[in-house]
Amino acid sequence: MAQRIDGKAIAASVIERVKQSATDLENSTGTRPGLAVVIVGDDAASHTYVTAKGKRAKECGFHSVQITLPADTTQEKLESVVAELNDDNAIHGILVQLPLPAHLDEFPVIQMIRPEKDVDGLSIVNAGKLAVGDMKTGLISCTPAGAMILIRSVLGDDLSGKNAVVIGRSNLFGRPMGRLLLMANATVTMAHSRTKDLAGVCRQADILVAATGRAEMVKADWVKPGATVIDVGITRVPAPERGEGKTRLLGDVDFAACEAVAGAITPVPGGVGPMTITMLMANTVIAAYRASGLEAPAF
Ligand SMILES: Nc1nc2c(c(=O)[nH]1)N[C@@H](CN(C=O)c1ccc(C(=O)N[C@@H](CCC(=O)O)C(=O)O)cc1)CN2
């Protein structure tokens, strides 16, 4: 049976280091890390995540701001909110919760966030810095940064000689994940919906990272015995067995089947998910250190 990678416990230990770094910064410079989260519209899941981000930021001792805009907000209004936050010296990190309502174009909004405040690591500048391996001045997208910490907790820092397969090529996850694995010396294959013989490609992986958005797509015969399996999926499905109207979360990996084959595996919930908000806190503290002219801590 595979080792279950406990994302909650690992996230808790990173949060302790974030708290300590925030305290040290405030004691030495008087600067409190400031995080602003902008949410547009009424999507229930997005509101849950944004509330959790605000709560976590306060626990870490940050100055925390939430800006909630109505679903019919114009592109111009959203961009003017980001422009104001760019100029606010008390704010070191700006995040626009995704997805945005369909009438809004996320691309220009993300690009106008100052790169040094782009704690989601989604701007072209930060994606480019990661692409060329600049870890000193860039900010890395939170979910892949968190997934990398989970992988390191099992396999260590150097992934030389390991084959890694990432399924999914989104800017939010797949692409930065591939770059992080490459920087750790893994041999990386980026797989996606057009990949031929996806199951066969996955079976070559010592590290299999699934971000397909399709519940339980990865089956036991896709997994190389002993592989480290990282599940980034979260699909909410009805769970009438838990009571009327109840739901449960499924990952992109058929956990029950794959657990018997893998060497280590993340559960859903409680695997990669808790690392996302944790790494947002880490990026905010990093941004605040850099804004104060100090070398940022590593997480
Ligand atoms: N601007 C951004 N938008 C979105 C991001 C992001 O990183 N930046 N990621 C996701 C949503 N997300 C944070 O925003 C997020 C998703 C999941 C979790 C999490 O803790 N999941 C738990 C389960 C939680 C539950 O019960 O629903 C887990 O997997 O254990 C945190 C944050 C899309 N948008």
The ligand as an SDF file (V2000), in Angstrom:
LIG
                    3D

 34 36  0  0  0  0  0  0  0  0999 V2000
   -6.3090   33.1990   -8.7120 N   0  0  0  0  0  0  0  0  0  0  0  0
   -6.4320   31.8800   -8.4750 C   0  0  0  0  0  0  0  0  0  0  0  0
   -7.6020   31.2750   -8.7420 N   0  0  0  0  0  0  0  0  0  0  0  0
   -7.7070   29.9350   -8.5130 C   0  0  0  0  0  0  0  0  0  0  0  0
   -6.6290   29.1880   -7.9510 C   0  0  0  0  0  0  0  0  0  0  0  0
   -5.4170   29.8690   -7.7040 C   0  0  0  0  0  0  0  0  0  0  0  0
   -4.3930   29.2770   -7.2620 O   0  0  0  0  0  0  0  0  0  0  0  0
   -5.3680   31.2130   -7.9660 N   0  0  0  0  0  0  0  0  0  0  0  0
   -6.7840   27.8460   -7.6320 N   0  0  0  0  0  0  0  0  0  0  0  0
   -8.1000   27.2440   -7.6490 C   0  0  0  0  0  0  0  0  0  0  0  0
   -8.9070   27.3790   -6.3970 C   0  0  0  0  0  0  0  0  0  0  0  0
   -8.1600   27.4580   -5.1400 N   0  0  0  0  0  0  0  0  0  0  0  0
   -7.6200   28.6380   -4.7800 C   0  0  0  0  0  0  0  0  0  0  0  0
   -7.9210   29.6720   -5.2940 O   0  0  0  0  0  0  0  0  0  0  0  0
   -8.1270   26.3750   -4.2270 C   0  0  0  0  0  0  0  0  0  0  0  0
   -8.5930   25.1230   -4.5560 C   0  0  0  0  0  0  0  0  0  0  0  0
   -8.6240   24.0940   -3.5900 C   0  0  0  0  0  0  0  0  0  0  0  0
   -8.1780   24.3110   -2.3110 C   0  0  0  0  0  0  0  0  0  0  0  0
   -8.2680   23.2660   -1.2400 C   0  0  0  0  0  0  0  0  0  0  0  0
   -7.8380   23.5080   -0.1460 O   0  0  0  0  0  0  0  0  0  0  0  0
   -8.8810   22.1270   -1.5140 N   0  0  0  0  0  0  0  0  0  0  0  0
   -9.1360   21.1430   -0.4850 C   0  0  0  0  0  0  0  0  0  0  0  0
  -10.6160   20.8070   -0.4850 C   0  0  0  0  0  0  0  0  0  0  0  0
  -11.4690   21.9740   -0.1850 C   0  0  0  0  0  0  0  0  0  0  0  0
  -12.9460   21.6530   -0.2570 C   0  0  0  0  0  0  0  0  0  0  0  0
  -13.4200   20.9030    0.5900 O   0  0  0  0  0  0  0  0  0  0  0  0
  -13.6050   22.1750   -1.1860 O   0  0  0  0  0  0  0  0  0  0  0  0
   -8.3570   19.8800   -0.7480 C   0  0  0  0  0  0  0  0  0  0  0  0
   -8.1340   19.5410   -1.9240 O   0  0  0  0  0  0  0  0  0  0  0  0
   -7.9930   19.2410    0.2340 O   0  0  0  0  0  0  0  0  0  0  0  0
   -7.7110   25.5570   -1.9780 C   0  0  0  0  0  0  0  0  0  0  0  0
   -7.6850   26.5710   -2.9200 C   0  0  0  0  0  0  0  0  0  0  0  0
   -8.9280   27.8690   -8.7800 C   0  0  0  0  0  0  0  0  0  0  0  0
   -8.8650   29.2840   -8.7730 N   0  0  0  0  0  0  0  0  0  0  0  0
  1  2  1  0
  2  3  2  0
  2  8  1  0
  3  4  1  0
  4  5  2  0
  4 34  1  0
  5  6  1  0
  5  9  1  0
  6  7  2  0
  6  8  1  0
  9 10  1  0
 10 11  1  0
 10 33  1  0
 11 12  1  0
 12 13  1  0
 12 15  1  0
 13 14  2  0
 15 16  1  0
 15 32  2  0
 16 17  2  0
 17 18  1  0
 18 19  1  0
 18 31  2  0
 19 20  2  0
 19 21  1  0
 21 22  1  0
 22 23  1  0
 22 28  1  0
 23 24  1  0
 24 25  1  0
 25 26  2  0
 25 27  1  0
 28 29  2  0
 28 30  1  0
 31 32  1  0
 33 34  1  0
M  END
$$$$
